[in-house]
Amino acid sequence: ASEGLSLPELLISLVIMGLLSAISLPNFMNSIKSTRQKDVANQLSTIATNIAAYREEFLANPTGWDSLSRISPVLTNNGGAKGTTFSSITSSNGGYYAIAVSSVGNLFSLTGTPISSGSSTWTIKSCLNTQTGLSDVKLGNGSTAAATPMCT
């Protein structure tokens, strides 16, 4: 009576483990990307809420991170966002996304763009109209990039 596995049995079990890993790994990676995306979408929503609160408090739109921090500081991967303009920042969830804020009049556009290559379809686009209060958020789904949000 021999104990243990024979070489063919061991190879078959390794092939089965490899197949299961090959099937589950892409789903696992997509769930990680989706979780990071939703975390940054929440950060963009918080920034938009702070912009609206600034408008209500000071009856003017914020012009940069320094003015917005009068309502609440915006966290980045490297501490609080600073600057007299809305320069690009990295997300607070490990810096996986670049966050950009721009405005034309009362219309603010907020975008989250994945920094890693191969993740371009996990984008986030958001907008806020400080005059009408309209806001919208669109998320990419891993196969299609985010659509253009409507705030006009």
BAKE-189645 format. One record per atom (N, C-alpha, C): residue in one letter; residue number from 1; x, y, z. Coordinates in nm, 2 decimals, decimal comma. Example, Ala and Ser with C-alpha at 12.3 -4.5 7.8 and 13.67 -1.06 7.14 Angstrom:
2
 residuo num   east  north     up
       a   1   1,32  -0,57   0,78
       a   1   1,23  -0,45   0,78
       a   1   1,32  -0,33   0,78
       s   2   1,28  -0,22   0,71
       s   2   1,37  -0,11   0,71
       s   2   1,29   0,00   0,79
END
This chain:
152
 residuo num   east  north     up
       a   1   0,08  -0,12   0,00
       a   1   0,00   0,00   0,00
       a   1   0,09   0,12   0,00
       s   2   0,09   0,20  -0,11
       s   2   0,17   0,32  -0,12
       s   2   0,08   0,44  -0,07
       e   3   0,15   0,53  -0,01
       e   3   0,09   0,65   0,04
       e   3   0,12   0,77  -0,05
       g   4   0,03   0,87  -0,05
       g   4   0,05   0,99  -0,13
       g   4  -0,01   0,99  -0,27
       l   5   0,03   1,09  -0,34
       l   5  -0,03   1,10  -0,48
       l   5   0,08   1,06  -0,58
       s   6   0,03   1,00  -0,69
       s   6   0,12   0,96  -0,80
       s   6   0,14   1,09  -0,88
       l   7   0,24   1,09  -0,96
       l   7   0,27   1,21  -1,05
       l   7   0,15   1,24  -1,14
       p   8   0,08   1,15  -1,21
       p   8  -0,03   1,19  -1,29
       p   8  -0,14   1,25  -1,20
       e   9  -0,17   1,20  -1,08
       e   9  -0,27   1,26  -1,00
       e   9  -0,24   1,40  -0,96
       l  10  -0,11   1,42  -0,92
       l  10  -0,06   1,55  -0,89
       l  10  -0,08   1,65  -1,00
       l  11  -0,04   1,61  -1,12
       l  11  -0,05   1,70  -1,24
       l  11  -0,19   1,73  -1,27
       i  12  -0,28   1,64  -1,26
       i  12  -0,42   1,66  -1,29
       i  12  -0,48   1,76  -1,19
       s  13  -0,44   1,75  -1,06
       s  13  -0,49   1,84  -0,96
       s  13  -0,44   1,98  -0,98
       l  14  -0,31   1,99  -1,03
       l  14  -0,25   2,12  -1,06
       l  14  -0,32   2,19  -1,18
       v  15  -0,35   2,11  -1,28
       v  15  -0,43   2,16  -1,40
       v  15  -0,56   2,21  -1,36
       i  16  -0,63   2,14  -1,27
       i  16  -0,76   2,18  -1,22
       i  16  -0,75   2,31  -1,14
       m  17  -0,65   2,32  -1,06
       m  17  -0,63   2,45  -0,98
       m  17  -0,60   2,56  -1,07
       g  18  -0,52   2,54  -1,18
       g  18  -0,48   2,64  -1,27
       g  18  -0,61   2,69  -1,35
       l  19  -0,69   2,60  -1,39
       l  19  -0,81   2,64  -1,46
       l  19  -0,91   2,72  -1,37
       l  20  -0,92   2,68  -1,25
       l  20  -1,01   2,76  -1,16
       l  20  -0,95   2,89  -1,13
       s  21  -0,82   2,91  -1,12
       s  21  -0,76   3,04  -1,10
       s  21  -0,77   3,12  -1,22
       a  22  -0,76   3,07  -1,34
       a  22  -0,77   3,14  -1,47
       a  22  -0,91   3,20  -1,48
       i  23  -1,01   3,12  -1,44
       i  23  -1,15   3,16  -1,45
       i  23  -1,18   3,27  -1,35
       s  24  -1,13   3,26  -1,22
       s  24  -1,17   3,35  -1,12
       s  24  -1,09   3,48  -1,11
       l  25  -0,97   3,47  -1,15
       l  25  -0,88   3,59  -1,14
       l  25  -0,93   3,72  -1,21
       p  26  -0,98   3,71  -1,34
       p  26  -1,03   3,83  -1,40
       p  26  -1,15   3,89  -1,33
       n  27  -1,24   3,80  -1,28
       n  27  -1,36   3,85  -1,20
       n  27  -1,31   3,92  -1,07
       f  28  -1,21   3,87  -1,01
       f  28  -1,15   3,92  -0,89
       f  28  -1,09   4,06  -0,92
       m  29  -1,02   4,07  -1,02
       m  29  -0,95   4,20  -1,06
       m  29  -1,06   4,30  -1,10
       n  30  -1,17   4,26  -1,17
       n  30  -1,27   4,36  -1,20
       n  30  -1,35   4,41  -1,08
       s  31  -1,36   4,32  -0,98
       s  31  -1,43   4,36  -0,85
       s  31  -1,34   4,46  -0,78
       i  32  -1,21   4,45  -0,78
       i  32  -1,12   4,54  -0,72
       i  32  -1,13   4,68  -0,79
       k  33  -1,13   4,68  -0,92
       k  33  -1,14   4,80  -1,00
       k  33  -1,27   4,87  -0,97
       s  34  -1,38   4,79  -0,97
       s  34  -1,51   4,85  -0,94
       s  34  -1,52   4,91  -0,80
       t  35  -1,46   4,84  -0,70
       t  35  -1,46   4,90  -0,57
       t  35  -1,39   5,03  -0,56
       r  36  -1,27   5,03  -0,62
       r  36  -1,19   5,16  -0,63
       r  36  -1,27   5,27  -0,70
       q  37  -1,34   5,23  -0,81
       q  37  -1,41   5,33  -0,88
       q  37  -1,53   5,39  -0,80
       k  38  -1,60   5,31  -0,73
       k  38  -1,71   5,35  -0,64
       k  38  -1,66   5,44  -0,53
       d  39  -1,54   5,40  -0,47
       d  39  -1,48   5,49  -0,37
       d  39  -1,45   5,63  -0,42
       v  40  -1,39   5,64  -0,54
       v  40  -1,36   5,77  -0,60
       v  40  -1,49   5,84  -0,64
       a  41  -1,59   5,77  -0,68
       a  41  -1,72   5,83  -0,71
       a  41  -1,78   5,90  -0,59
       n  42  -1,77   5,83  -0,47
       n  42  -1,81   5,89  -0,35
       n  42  -1,73   6,01  -0,32
       q  43  -1,60   6,01  -0,34
       q  43  -1,52   6,13  -0,32
       q  43  -1,56   6,24  -0,41
       l  44  -1,59   6,22  -0,53
       l  44  -1,63   6,32  -0,62
       l  44  -1,77   6,38  -0,58
       s  45  -1,86   6,29  -0,53
       s  45  -1,99   6,34  -0,48
       s  45  -1,97   6,43  -0,35
       t  46  -1,87   6,39  -0,27
       t  46  -1,84   6,48  -0,15
       t  46  -1,79   6,61  -0,20
       i  47  -1,70   6,61  -0,30
       i  47  -1,64   6,74  -0,35
       i  47  -1,76   6,83  -0,40
       a  48  -1,85   6,76  -0,48
       a  48  -1,96   6,84  -0,54
       a  48  -2,05   6,89  -0,43
       t  49  -2,07   6,82  -0,32
       t  49  -2,15   6,87  -0,21
       t  49  -2,08   6,98  -0,14
       n  50  -1,95   6,98  -0,13
       n  50  -1,88   7,09  -0,07
       n  50  -1,88   7,21  -0,16
       i  51  -1,88   7,19  -0,29
       i  51  -1,89   7,31  -0,38
       i  51  -2,03   7,37  -0,36
       a  52  -2,14   7,29  -0,35
       a  52  -2,27   7,35  -0,33
       a  52  -2,28   7,42  -0,20
       a  53  -2,22   7,36  -0,10
       a  53  -2,23   7,42   0,04
       a  53  -2,15   7,55   0,04
       y  54  -2,04   7,56  -0,03
       y  54  -1,96   7,68  -0,04
       y  54  -2,05   7,79  -0,11
       r  55  -2,11   7,75  -0,22
       r  55  -2,20   7,85  -0,29
       r  55  -2,31   7,90  -0,20
       e  56  -2,37   7,81  -0,12
       e  56  -2,47   7,86  -0,02
       e  56  -2,42   7,95   0,09
       e  57  -2,30   7,91   0,14
       e  57  -2,24   7,99   0,25
       e  57  -2,19   8,12   0,21
       f  58  -2,12   8,13   0,09
       f  58  -2,05   8,25   0,05
       f  58  -2,11   8,32  -0,07
       l  59  -2,22   8,27  -0,12
       l  59  -2,29   8,32  -0,24
       l  59  -2,20   8,35  -0,36
       a  60  -2,10   8,26  -0,37
       a  60  -2,01   8,26  -0,49
       a  60  -1,96   8,12  -0,50
       n  61  -1,90   8,09  -0,62
       n  61  -1,84   7,96  -0,65
       n  61  -1,70   7,96  -0,60
       p  62  -1,66   7,85  -0,55
       p  62  -1,52   7,84  -0,50
       p  62  -1,42   7,84  -0,63
       t  63  -1,30   7,89  -0,61
       t  63  -1,21   7,91  -0,72
       t  63  -1,10   7,81  -0,71
       g  64  -1,08   7,74  -0,61
       g  64  -0,97   7,64  -0,59
       g  64  -0,99   7,56  -0,46
       w  65  -0,89   7,48  -0,44
       w  65  -0,89   7,39  -0,32
       w  65  -0,88   7,47  -0,19
       d  66  -0,81   7,58  -0,19
       d  66  -0,80   7,66  -0,07
       d  66  -0,93   7,72  -0,03
       s  67  -1,00   7,77  -0,13
       s  67  -1,14   7,83  -0,10
       s  67  -1,23   7,72  -0,06
       l  68  -1,23   7,61  -0,12
       l  68  -1,32   7,50  -0,09
       l  68  -1,29   7,44   0,05
       s  69  -1,17   7,45   0,09
       s  69  -1,13   7,39   0,23
       s  69  -1,19   7,48   0,34
       r  70  -1,25   7,59   0,31
       r  70  -1,32   7,67   0,41
       r  70  -1,45   7,60   0,45
       i  71  -1,50   7,52   0,36
       i  71  -1,61   7,43   0,40
       i  71  -1,57   7,30   0,46
       s  72  -1,48   7,23   0,39
       s  72  -1,42   7,10   0,44
       s  72  -1,30   7,07   0,36
       p  73  -1,19   7,03   0,42
       p  73  -1,07   6,99   0,35
       p  73  -1,10   6,87   0,26
       v  74  -1,04   6,87   0,14
       v  74  -1,05   6,76   0,05
       v  74  -0,92   6,68   0,06
       l  75  -0,94   6,55   0,09
       l  75  -0,82   6,47   0,11
       l  75  -0,77   6,41  -0,02
       t  76  -0,64   6,40  -0,03
       t  76  -0,57   6,33  -0,14
       t  76  -0,49   6,22  -0,09
       n  77  -0,42   6,15  -0,17
       n  77  -0,33   6,05  -0,13
       n  77  -0,21   6,10  -0,05
       n  78  -0,19   6,23  -0,06
       n  78  -0,07   6,30   0,00
       n  78  -0,11   6,40   0,10
       g  79  -0,23   6,39   0,16
       g  79  -0,28   6,49   0,26
       g  79  -0,39   6,58   0,19
       g  80  -0,41   6,70   0,25
       g  80  -0,52   6,78   0,20
       g  80  -0,48   6,85   0,07
       a  81  -0,58   6,87  -0,01
       a  81  -0,56   6,94  -0,14
       a  81  -0,54   7,09  -0,11
       k  82  -0,44   7,15  -0,18
       k  82  -0,41   7,29  -0,16
       k  82  -0,39   7,35  -0,30
       g  83  -0,42   7,48  -0,30
       g  83  -0,39   7,56  -0,42
       g  83  -0,51   7,66  -0,44
       t  84  -0,47   7,77  -0,51
       t  84  -0,57   7,87  -0,54
       t  84  -0,66   7,83  -0,66
       t  85  -0,62   7,72  -0,73
       t  85  -0,70   7,67  -0,85
       t  85  -0,73   7,53  -0,82
       f  86  -0,81   7,47  -0,90
       f  86  -0,85   7,33  -0,89
       f  86  -0,75   7,25  -0,98
       s  87  -0,62   7,24  -0,93
       s  87  -0,52   7,16  -1,00
       s  87  -0,56   7,01  -0,97
       s  88  -0,51   6,93  -1,06
       s  88  -0,54   6,78  -1,05
       s  88  -0,48   6,73  -0,92
       i  89  -0,56   6,64  -0,86
       i  89  -0,51   6,57  -0,74
       i  89  -0,53   6,42  -0,75
       t  90  -0,47   6,35  -0,66
       t  90  -0,48   6,20  -0,66
       t  90  -0,59   6,16  -0,56
       s  91  -0,66   6,05  -0,58
       s  91  -0,76   6,01  -0,49
       s  91  -0,70   5,97  -0,36
       s  92  -0,79   5,97  -0,26
       s  92  -0,74   5,94  -0,12
       s  92  -0,74   5,79  -0,10
       n  93  -0,78   5,71  -0,20
       n  93  -0,79   5,56  -0,18
       n  93  -0,66   5,49  -0,23
       g  94  -0,55   5,56  -0,21
       g  94  -0,42   5,50  -0,25
       g  94  -0,37   5,56  -0,38
       g  95  -0,43   5,67  -0,42
       g  95  -0,38   5,74  -0,54
       g  95  -0,41   5,66  -0,67
       y  96  -0,51   5,58  -0,67
       y  96  -0,54   5,50  -0,80
       y  96  -0,61   5,58  -0,90
       y  97  -0,66   5,70  -0,87
       y  97  -0,73   5,79  -0,97
       y  97  -0,67   5,93  -0,96
       a  98  -0,67   5,99  -1,08
       a  98  -0,64   6,14  -1,09
       a  98  -0,78   6,21  -1,09
       i  99  -0,80   6,31  -1,00
       i  99  -0,92   6,38  -0,99
       i  99  -0,90   6,52  -1,05
       a 100  -0,99   6,56  -1,14
       a 100  -0,98   6,69  -1,20
       a 100  -1,12   6,76  -1,18
       v 101  -1,11   6,89  -1,14
       v 101  -1,23   6,97  -1,13
       v 101  -1,21   7,10  -1,22
       s 102  -1,31   7,13  -1,30
       s 102  -1,30   7,25  -1,38
       s 102  -1,44   7,31  -1,38
       s 103  -1,44   7,44  -1,41
       s 103  -1,57   7,51  -1,41
       s 103  -1,58   7,61  -1,52
       v 104  -1,70   7,63  -1,57
       v 104  -1,73   7,73  -1,67
       v 104  -1,86   7,80  -1,62
       g 105  -1,85   7,92  -1,56
       g 105  -1,96   7,98  -1,50
       g 105  -2,01   7,90  -1,38
       n 106  -2,13   7,86  -1,38
       n 106  -2,19   7,79  -1,27
       n 106  -2,19   7,64  -1,29
       l 107  -2,13   7,59  -1,40
       l 107  -2,12   7,45  -1,43
       l 107  -1,98   7,39  -1,39
       f 108  -1,98   7,30  -1,30
       f 108  -1,86   7,23  -1,25
       f 108  -1,86   7,09  -1,31
       s 109  -1,74   7,06  -1,37
       s 109  -1,72   6,92  -1,42
       s 109  -1,61   6,86  -1,33
       l 110  -1,64   6,74  -1,29
       l 110  -1,55   6,66  -1,20
       l 110  -1,53   6,53  -1,27
       t 111  -1,40   6,49  -1,28
       t 111  -1,37   6,36  -1,35
       t 111  -1,27   6,28  -1,26
       g 112  -1,28   6,15  -1,27
       g 112  -1,19   6,06  -1,20
       g 112  -1,14   5,97  -1,31
       t 113  -1,01   5,97  -1,33
       t 113  -0,94   5,89  -1,43
       t 113  -0,84   5,79  -1,37
       p 114  -0,86   5,66  -1,40
       p 114  -0,77   5,57  -1,34
       p 114  -0,62   5,59  -1,38
       i 115  -0,53   5,58  -1,29
       i 115  -0,39   5,61  -1,32
       i 115  -0,33   5,49  -1,39
       s 116  -0,37   5,37  -1,35
       s 116  -0,30   5,25  -1,40
       s 116  -0,35   5,22  -1,55
       s 117  -0,26   5,17  -1,62
       s 117  -0,29   5,14  -1,76
       s 117  -0,38   5,02  -1,77
       g 118  -0,47   5,01  -1,87
       g 118  -0,56   4,91  -1,88
       g 118  -0,69   4,93  -1,81
       s 119  -0,71   5,04  -1,74
       s 119  -0,83   5,07  -1,66
       s 119  -0,91   5,19  -1,72
       s 120  -0,88   5,22  -1,84
       s 120  -0,94   5,35  -1,90
       s 120  -1,10   5,34  -1,91
       t 121  -1,15   5,22  -1,90
       t 121  -1,30   5,21  -1,91
       t 121  -1,36   5,22  -1,77
       w 122  -1,29   5,24  -1,67
       w 122  -1,34   5,26  -1,53
       w 122  -1,34   5,40  -1,49
       t 123  -1,36   5,49  -1,59
       t 123  -1,36   5,64  -1,56
       t 123  -1,49   5,68  -1,49
       i 124  -1,49   5,80  -1,43
       i 124  -1,60   5,86  -1,36
       i 124  -1,61   6,00  -1,41
       k 125  -1,74   6,04  -1,45
       k 125  -1,76   6,18  -1,49
       k 125  -1,88   6,23  -1,41
       s 126  -1,87   6,35  -1,36
       s 126  -1,97   6,41  -1,28
       s 126  -1,98   6,55  -1,31
       c 127  -2,10   6,61  -1,28
       c 127  -2,12   6,75  -1,30
       c 127  -2,21   6,81  -1,19
       l 128  -2,20   6,94  -1,17
       l 128  -2,28   7,01  -1,08
       l 128  -2,31   7,15  -1,13
       n 129  -2,44   7,19  -1,14
       n 129  -2,47   7,32  -1,18
       n 129  -2,51   7,40  -1,05
       t 130  -2,43   7,49  -1,01
       t 130  -2,45   7,56  -0,88
       t 130  -2,57   7,66  -0,89
       q 131  -2,61   7,69  -1,00
       q 131  -2,73   7,78  -1,02
       q 131  -2,86   7,71  -1,00
       t 132  -2,87   7,59  -1,07
       t 132  -2,99   7,52  -1,07
       t 132  -2,99   7,40  -0,97
       g 133  -2,88   7,36  -0,92
       g 133  -2,87   7,25  -0,83
       g 133  -2,86   7,11  -0,89
       l 134  -2,87   7,11  -1,03
       l 134  -2,86   6,98  -1,10
       l 134  -2,73   6,92  -1,08
       s 135  -2,73   6,79  -1,06
       s 135  -2,60   6,71  -1,06
       s 135  -2,62   6,58  -1,12
       d 136  -2,51   6,52  -1,17
       d 136  -2,52   6,39  -1,23
       d 136  -2,39   6,32  -1,22
       v 137  -2,39   6,19  -1,21
       v 137  -2,26   6,11  -1,21
       v 137  -2,28   5,99  -1,30
       k 138  -2,18   5,97  -1,38
       k 138  -2,18   5,85  -1,48
       k 138  -2,05   5,77  -1,45
       l 139  -2,06   5,64  -1,45
       l 139  -1,95   5,55  -1,43
       l 139  -1,93   5,46  -1,55
       g 140  -1,80   5,44  -1,58
       g 140  -1,77   5,34  -1,68
       g 140  -1,79   5,20  -1,62
       n 141  -1,81   5,10  -1,70
       n 141  -1,84   4,97  -1,65
       n 141  -1,74   4,87  -1,67
       g 142  -1,62   4,91  -1,71
       g 142  -1,51   4,81  -1,74
       g 142  -1,50   4,77  -1,89
       s 143  -1,61   4,79  -1,96
       s 143  -1,60   4,77  -2,10
       s 143  -1,63   4,89  -2,18
       t 144  -1,70   4,99  -2,12
       t 144  -1,73   5,12  -2,18
       t 144  -1,70   5,23  -2,09
       a 145  -1,63   5,33  -2,14
       a 145  -1,60   5,45  -2,05
       a 145  -1,73   5,52  -2,01
       a 146  -1,72   5,61  -1,91
       a 146  -1,83   5,68  -1,86
       a 146  -1,89   5,77  -1,97
       a 147  -2,02   5,78  -1,97
       a 147  -2,09   5,87  -2,06
       a 147  -2,08   6,01  -2,01
       t 148  -2,12   6,11  -2,09
       t 148  -2,12   6,25  -2,04
       t 148  -2,24   6,28  -1,96
       p 149  -2,22   6,33  -1,83
       p 149  -2,33   6,36  -1,75
       p 149  -2,40   6,49  -1,79
       m 150  -2,53   6,50  -1,76
       m 150  -2,61   6,62  -1,80
       m 150  -2,64   6,70  -1,68
       c 151  -2,60   6,83  -1,68
       c 151  -2,64   6,92  -1,57
       c 151  -2,69   7,06  -1,62
       t 152  -2,73   7,06  -1,74
       t 152  -2,78   7,19  -1,80
       t 152  -2,93   7,18  -1,82
END
